[in-house]
């Protein structure tokens, strides 16, 4: 059995709404074999303890899953004036990719580069992304004669309901089930107790999100994200975008991609660039 854990980075607001507005949005799926979840969880807990030991004093070992290392924290460390903090952030991201590679995980996702002055539909964009990722996840399972479920990081109740219903109306339609390997509609959970959701969040926010901004978005000193991604922390340092893009080849290799009946490549992490209409391959360009 397979699980696809979904999390996101960025928001739907116009990218020029305020200095804190996000110029891109990422929805990422982390595909994990159910048999790998126990060891993946324990290895992830060990990883958090290794790099952030002071966060776990006085807690029971299994309570450590409740202490989340958020992507925003890793990004702050990456642009810190402290060389040690930058080193820890870089090594943590590398160790995180080591972890998902060791456990045979795969990535699916959707990236939007937002157009100035225009917001995205929160429900429409999320529903379309979940449908797309579920289509590719279904293909992943069918190739392996397997079954599975989607578990997404819980958002607002009405949003969860619309996303689940968008899959429900397709899965149980009289014309046929487009997701036969999916056992039921997506489930929504708090990330506190799911290593898969925490890992998906970290990959989305500390790797794919800055990769997208560095590849597609011009530096704007008025925007906190483009300025931060393209700002050097000090002599001999690299930008957040450069740091994230050093992992681009590894992210690229973790994708699940396949050819459809017409011979076209599908799956992986797809990009919609509303500004320059540039190809998705730019995300992984050196």
DRENDO-1510 file (C-alpha; in Angstrom, 1 decimal, always signed):
<recs>
REC; n; res; u; v; w
REC; 1; UNK; +0.0; +0.0; +0.0 .
REC; 2; UNK; +1.2; +3.5; -0.8 .
REC; 3; UNK; +0.5; +6.9; +0.9 .
REC; 4; UNK; +0.8; +10.3; -0.7 .
REC; 5; UNK; +1.3; +13.1; +1.9 .
REC; 6; UNK; +0.4; +16.6; +0.7 .
REC; 7; UNK; +1.6; +19.9; +2.0 .
REC; 8; UNK; +2.0; +23.4; +0.6 .
REC; 9; UNK; +4.2; +26.5; +0.6 .
REC; 10; UNK; +3.1; +30.0; -0.4 .
REC; 11; UNK; -0.3; +31.5; -0.6 .
REC; 12; UNK; -3.0; +32.6; -3.1 .
REC; 13; UNK; -2.7; +36.4; -2.6 .
REC; 14; UNK; -1.5; +38.6; -5.4 .
REC; 15; UNK; +2.4; +38.6; -5.3 .
REC; 16; UNK; +2.5; +42.4; -5.0 .
REC; 17; UNK; -0.2; +42.8; -2.4 .
REC; 18; UNK; +2.3; +43.4; +0.4 .
REC; 19; UNK; +6.0; +43.0; +1.2 .
REC; 20; UNK; +5.2; +39.6; +2.8 .
REC; 21; UNK; +3.1; +38.3; -0.2 .
REC; 22; UNK; +4.4; +35.1; -1.8 .
REC; 23; UNK; +5.4; +35.2; -5.5 .
REC; 24; UNK; +4.9; +31.5; -5.9 .
REC; 25; UNK; +2.8; +28.7; -4.6 .
REC; 26; UNK; +3.8; +25.0; -4.2 .
REC; 27; UNK; +1.7; +22.0; -3.4 .
REC; 28; UNK; +3.8; +18.9; -3.0 .
REC; 29; UNK; +3.1; +15.2; -2.7 .
REC; 30; UNK; +5.5; +12.8; -0.9 .
REC; 31; UNK; +4.8; +9.2; -1.9 .
REC; 32; UNK; +5.8; +6.6; +0.7 .
REC; 33; UNK; +5.3; +2.9; +0.8 .
REC; 34; UNK; +3.3; +1.9; +3.8 .
REC; 35; UNK; +6.0; -0.7; +4.8 .
REC; 36; UNK; +8.6; +2.2; +5.0 .
REC; 37; UNK; +6.5; +4.4; +7.4 .
REC; 38; UNK; +7.7; +3.0; +10.7 .
REC; 39; UNK; +11.4; +3.3; +10.0 .
REC; 40; UNK; +11.0; +6.5; +8.1 .
REC; 41; UNK; +9.3; +8.0; +11.1 .
REC; 42; UNK; +12.0; +6.8; +13.5 .
REC; 43; UNK; +14.8; +8.0; +11.2 .
REC; 44; UNK; +13.1; +11.4; +10.8 .
REC; 45; UNK; +12.8; +11.8; +14.6 .
REC; 46; UNK; +16.5; +10.9; +14.9 .
REC; 47; UNK; +17.3; +13.6; +12.2 .
REC; 48; UNK; +15.5; +16.3; +14.2 .
REC; 49; UNK; +17.3; +15.3; +17.4 .
REC; 50; UNK; +20.6; +15.3; +15.6 .
REC; 51; UNK; +20.3; +18.8; +14.2 .
REC; 52; UNK; +18.2; +20.5; +16.9 .
REC; 53; UNK; +19.1; +18.7; +20.1 .
REC; 54; UNK; +18.1; +21.7; +22.4 .
REC; 55; UNK; +14.5; +21.5; +21.2 .
REC; 56; UNK; +13.9; +18.1; +22.8 .
REC; 57; UNK; +15.2; +18.4; +26.4 .
REC; 58; UNK; +12.9; +16.7; +29.0 .
REC; 59; UNK; +10.5; +15.1; +26.5 .
REC; 60; UNK; +9.7; +11.5; +25.9 .
REC; 61; UNK; +11.2; +10.1; +22.7 .
REC; 62; UNK; +7.9; +9.6; +21.0 .
REC; 63; UNK; +6.8; +13.1; +21.9 .
REC; 64; UNK; +9.5; +14.5; +19.7 .
REC; 65; UNK; +7.2; +14.1; +16.7 .
REC; 66; UNK; +5.1; +17.0; +18.2 .
REC; 67; UNK; +8.0; +19.4; +17.9 .
REC; 68; UNK; +7.9; +20.5; +14.3 .
REC; 69; UNK; +10.9; +22.0; +12.5 .
REC; 70; UNK; +9.2; +24.5; +10.2 .
REC; 71; UNK; +10.5; +25.4; +6.8 .
REC; 72; UNK; +10.4; +29.1; +7.7 .
REC; 73; UNK; +12.9; +28.4; +10.5 .
REC; 74; UNK; +15.3; +26.6; +8.1 .
REC; 75; UNK; +15.1; +29.5; +5.6 .
REC; 76; UNK; +15.9; +32.0; +8.4 .
REC; 77; UNK; +18.9; +30.0; +9.3 .
REC; 78; UNK; +20.0; +29.9; +5.6 .
REC; 79; UNK; +20.1; +33.7; +5.4 .
REC; 80; UNK; +21.5; +34.1; +8.9 .
REC; 81; UNK; +24.7; +36.1; +9.5 .
REC; 82; UNK; +25.9; +33.1; +11.5 .
REC; 83; UNK; +28.0; +30.8; +9.4 .
REC; 84; UNK; +27.2; +28.0; +11.8 .
REC; 85; UNK; +23.4; +28.4; +11.4 .
REC; 86; UNK; +23.8; +28.5; +7.6 .
REC; 87; UNK; +25.9; +25.3; +7.7 .
REC; 88; UNK; +23.3; +23.5; +9.9 .
REC; 89; UNK; +20.5; +24.5; +7.6 .
REC; 90; UNK; +22.3; +23.2; +4.5 .
REC; 91; UNK; +23.3; +20.0; +6.1 .
REC; 92; UNK; +19.8; +19.4; +7.5 .
REC; 93; UNK; +18.3; +19.8; +4.0 .
REC; 94; UNK; +20.9; +17.4; +2.6 .
REC; 95; UNK; +20.2; +14.9; +5.3 .
REC; 96; UNK; +16.5; +15.2; +4.7 .
REC; 97; UNK; +17.0; +14.3; +1.0 .
REC; 98; UNK; +19.3; +11.4; +2.1 .
REC; 99; UNK; +16.4; +10.2; +4.2 .
REC; 100; UNK; +13.7; +10.2; +1.5 .
REC; 101; UNK; +16.1; +8.7; -1.0 .
REC; 102; UNK; +17.0; +5.9; +1.4 .
REC; 103; UNK; +13.3; +5.0; +1.9 .
REC; 104; UNK; +12.5; +5.0; -1.8 .
REC; 105; UNK; +10.1; +8.0; -1.6 .
REC; 106; UNK; +8.9; +9.8; -4.7 .
REC; 107; UNK; +7.7; +13.4; -5.3 .
REC; 108; UNK; +4.7; +14.8; -7.2 .
REC; 109; UNK; +3.7; +18.4; -7.2 .
REC; 110; UNK; +2.3; +21.6; -8.7 .
REC; 111; UNK; +4.0; +25.0; -8.8 .
REC; 112; UNK; +2.5; +28.4; -9.7 .
REC; 113; UNK; +4.4; +31.5; -10.5 .
REC; 114; UNK; +1.9; +34.2; -9.8 .
REC; 115; UNK; +1.0; +37.2; -11.9 .
REC; 116; UNK; +1.3; +40.7; -10.3 .
REC; 117; UNK; -2.1; +42.2; -9.4 .
REC; 118; UNK; -3.9; +38.8; -9.6 .
REC; 119; UNK; -4.8; +36.4; -6.8 .
REC; 120; UNK; -5.4; +32.7; -7.2 .
REC; 121; UNK; -8.6; +30.9; -6.3 .
REC; 122; UNK; -7.8; +29.2; -3.0 .
REC; 123; UNK; -10.4; +26.4; -3.6 .
REC; 124; UNK; -9.9; +26.1; -7.4 .
REC; 125; UNK; -6.2; +26.0; -7.3 .
REC; 126; UNK; -6.0; +23.5; -4.5 .
REC; 127; UNK; -8.7; +21.3; -5.9 .
REC; 128; UNK; -7.1; +21.2; -9.4 .
REC; 129; UNK; -3.6; +20.5; -7.9 .
REC; 130; UNK; -5.0; +17.6; -5.7 .
REC; 131; UNK; -6.8; +16.1; -8.8 .
REC; 132; UNK; -3.6; +16.4; -10.9 .
REC; 133; UNK; -1.4; +14.9; -8.2 .
REC; 134; UNK; -4.0; +12.1; -7.5 .
REC; 135; UNK; -4.0; +11.3; -11.2 .
REC; 136; UNK; -0.2; +10.8; -11.2 .
REC; 137; UNK; -0.3; +9.0; -7.9 .
REC; 138; UNK; -2.9; +6.6; -9.3 .
REC; 139; UNK; -0.6; +5.9; -12.2 .
REC; 140; UNK; +2.3; +5.2; -9.8 .
REC; 141; UNK; +0.2; +2.7; -7.9 .
REC; 142; UNK; -1.2; +1.0; -11.1 .
REC; 143; UNK; +2.3; +0.4; -12.4 .
REC; 144; UNK; +3.0; -1.4; -9.2 .
REC; 145; UNK; -0.4; -3.2; -9.0 .
REC; 146; UNK; -0.8; -1.5; -5.7 .
REC; 147; UNK; -3.4; +0.6; -3.8 .
REC; 148; UNK; -3.2; +3.7; -1.6 .
REC; 149; UNK; -4.5; +6.8; +0.0 .
REC; 150; UNK; -3.8; +10.6; +0.0 .
REC; 151; UNK; -3.3; +12.3; +3.4 .
REC; 152; UNK; -3.2; +16.1; +3.2 .
REC; 153; UNK; -2.2; +18.6; +5.8 .
REC; 154; UNK; -5.5; +19.9; +7.2 .
REC; 155; UNK; -6.6; +23.4; +6.3 .
REC; 156; UNK; -9.9; +25.1; +7.1 .
REC; 157; UNK; -12.8; +22.7; +7.3 .
REC; 158; UNK; -14.7; +24.1; +4.4 .
REC; 159; UNK; -11.6; +23.9; +2.2 .
REC; 160; UNK; -11.0; +20.3; +3.2 .
REC; 161; UNK; -14.6; +19.4; +2.4 .
REC; 162; UNK; -14.4; +21.0; -1.1 .
REC; 163; UNK; -11.1; +19.3; -2.0 .
REC; 164; UNK; -12.3; +15.9; -0.8 .
REC; 165; UNK; -15.6; +16.4; -2.7 .
REC; 166; UNK; -13.8; +17.3; -5.9 .
REC; 167; UNK; -12.2; +13.8; -5.8 .
REC; 168; UNK; -15.5; +12.1; -4.6 .
REC; 169; UNK; -17.5; +13.4; -7.6 .
REC; 170; UNK; -14.9; +12.0; -10.0 .
REC; 171; UNK; -14.2; +8.7; -8.3 .
REC; 172; UNK; -17.9; +7.7; -7.9 .
REC; 173; UNK; -19.2; +9.1; -11.2 .
REC; 174; UNK; -21.2; +6.7; -13.4 .
REC; 175; UNK; -18.8; +7.2; -16.3 .
REC; 176; UNK; -16.1; +5.3; -14.5 .
REC; 177; UNK; -13.5; +5.8; -11.8 .
REC; 178; UNK; -10.4; +7.7; -12.9 .
REC; 179; UNK; -8.6; +6.8; -9.7 .
REC; 180; UNK; -9.2; +3.0; -9.3 .
REC; 181; UNK; -6.1; +2.4; -7.2 .
REC; 182; UNK; -7.2; +5.1; -4.7 .
REC; 183; UNK; -9.2; +3.5; -1.9 .
REC; 184; UNK; -11.1; +6.5; -0.9 .
REC; 185; UNK; -11.1; +10.3; -1.1 .
REC; 186; UNK; -8.2; +12.3; +0.5 .
REC; 187; UNK; -8.0; +12.4; +4.3 .
REC; 188; UNK; -6.9; +15.5; +6.2 .
REC; 189; UNK; -4.7; +15.4; +9.3 .
REC; 190; UNK; -2.7; +17.7; +11.6 .
REC; 191; UNK; +0.9; +17.4; +10.8 .
REC; 192; UNK; +1.9; +17.1; +14.4 .
REC; 193; UNK; +1.8; +13.3; +14.4 .
REC; 194; UNK; +2.7; +12.5; +10.8 .
REC; 195; UNK; +6.4; +12.4; +9.8 .
REC; 196; UNK; +5.3; +12.2; +6.1 .
REC; 197; UNK; +3.5; +15.6; +6.3 .
REC; 198; UNK; +6.4; +17.2; +8.2 .
REC; 199; UNK; +8.8; +16.0; +5.5 .
REC; 200; UNK; +6.5; +17.1; +2.7 .
REC; 201; UNK; +6.3; +20.6; +4.3 .
REC; 202; UNK; +10.1; +20.9; +4.6 .
REC; 203; UNK; +10.8; +19.8; +1.0 .
REC; 204; UNK; +8.1; +22.2; -0.3 .
REC; 205; UNK; +9.1; +25.2; +1.7 .
REC; 206; UNK; +12.9; +24.9; +2.0 .
REC; 207; UNK; +13.7; +23.4; -1.4 .
REC; 208; UNK; +11.0; +23.6; -4.1 .
REC; 209; UNK; +9.6; +27.0; -3.1 .
REC; 210; UNK; +13.0; +28.9; -3.1 .
REC; 211; UNK; +14.0; +26.9; -6.2 .
REC; 212; UNK; +11.0; +28.3; -8.0 .
REC; 213; UNK; +11.5; +31.8; -6.8 .
REC; 214; UNK; +15.2; +31.7; -7.8 .
REC; 215; UNK; +14.4; +30.3; -11.2 .
REC; 216; UNK; +11.4; +32.3; -12.3 .
REC; 217; UNK; +11.1; +35.5; -10.1 .
REC; 218; UNK; +13.1; +38.6; -10.6 .
REC; 219; UNK; +14.6; +40.1; -7.4 .
REC; 220; UNK; +12.3; +42.8; -5.9 .
REC; 221; UNK; +13.7; +44.5; -2.8 .
REC; 222; UNK; +10.2; +45.4; -1.8 .
REC; 223; UNK; +9.2; +41.7; -1.6 .
REC; 224; UNK; +10.5; +39.8; +1.4 .
REC; 225; UNK; +10.7; +36.5; -0.5 .
REC; 226; UNK; +12.4; +37.4; -3.7 .
REC; 227; UNK; +14.8; +39.7; -1.7 .
REC; 228; UNK; +15.6; +36.9; +0.8 .
REC; 229; UNK; +16.0; +34.2; -1.8 .
REC; 230; UNK; +18.5; +36.3; -3.8 .
REC; 231; UNK; +20.3; +37.9; -0.9 .
REC; 232; UNK; +23.8; +36.9; +0.2 .
REC; 233; UNK; +24.1; +36.5; +4.0 .
REC; 234; UNK; +27.8; +37.5; +4.0 .
REC; 235; UNK; +31.2; +37.0; +2.5 .
REC; 236; UNK; +31.6; +33.5; +1.1 .
REC; 237; UNK; +27.9; +32.7; +1.6 .
REC; 238; UNK; +25.3; +31.8; -1.0 .
REC; 239; UNK; +21.7; +32.9; -1.5 .
REC; 240; UNK; +18.8; +30.8; -0.3 .
REC; 241; UNK; +18.0; +30.2; -4.0 .
REC; 242; UNK; +21.5; +29.0; -4.8 .
REC; 243; UNK; +21.5; +26.8; -1.7 .
REC; 244; UNK; +18.2; +25.2; -2.6 .
REC; 245; UNK; +19.1; +24.8; -6.3 .
REC; 246; UNK; +22.2; +22.9; -5.4 .
REC; 247; UNK; +19.7; +20.1; -4.5 .
REC; 248; UNK; +17.8; +20.6; -7.8 .
REC; 249; UNK; +19.3; +17.5; -9.4 .
REC; 250; UNK; +18.3; +15.3; -6.4 .
REC; 251; UNK; +14.8; +16.7; -6.4 .
REC; 252; UNK; +14.6; +16.1; -10.1 .
REC; 253; UNK; +15.6; +12.4; -9.6 .
REC; 254; UNK; +13.0; +11.9; -6.8 .
REC; 255; UNK; +10.1; +12.7; -9.1 .
REC; 256; UNK; +7.8; +10.0; -10.4 .
REC; 257; UNK; +7.4; +10.7; -14.2 .
REC; 258; UNK; +5.9; +8.5; -16.9 .
REC; 259; UNK; +4.8; +8.6; -20.5 .
REC; 260; UNK; +1.1; +8.7; -21.3 .
REC; 261; UNK; -0.6; +6.8; -24.2 .
REC; 262; UNK; +0.5; +9.6; -26.6 .
REC; 263; UNK; +4.1; +9.2; -25.5 .
REC; 264; UNK; +4.2; +12.6; -23.6 .
REC; 265; UNK; +5.9; +12.9; -20.3 .
REC; 266; UNK; +3.6; +13.4; -17.3 .
REC; 267; UNK; +3.9; +13.5; -13.5 .
REC; 268; UNK; +6.7; +14.9; -11.5 .
REC; 269; UNK; +6.6; +18.5; -10.4 .
REC; 270; UNK; +4.8; +20.7; -12.9 .
REC; 271; UNK; +5.2; +24.5; -13.2 .
REC; 272; UNK; +2.7; +27.1; -14.4 .
REC; 273; UNK; +4.5; +30.4; -15.1 .
REC; 274; UNK; +1.9; +33.1; -15.4 .
REC; 275; UNK; +4.5; +35.8; -16.1 .
REC; 276; UNK; +6.9; +34.4; -18.7 .
REC; 277; UNK; +5.3; +31.1; -19.7 .
REC; 278; UNK; +8.7; +29.5; -19.2 .
REC; 279; UNK; +9.0; +25.6; -19.2 .
REC; 280; UNK; +9.0; +23.5; -16.0 .
REC; 281; UNK; +12.5; +22.3; -16.8 .
REC; 282; UNK; +13.8; +25.7; -15.7 .
REC; 283; UNK; +13.0; +24.7; -12.1 .
REC; 284; UNK; +15.9; +22.2; -12.3 .
REC; 285; UNK; +18.3; +24.1; -14.4 .
REC; 286; UNK; +21.8; +24.6; -12.9 .
</recs>
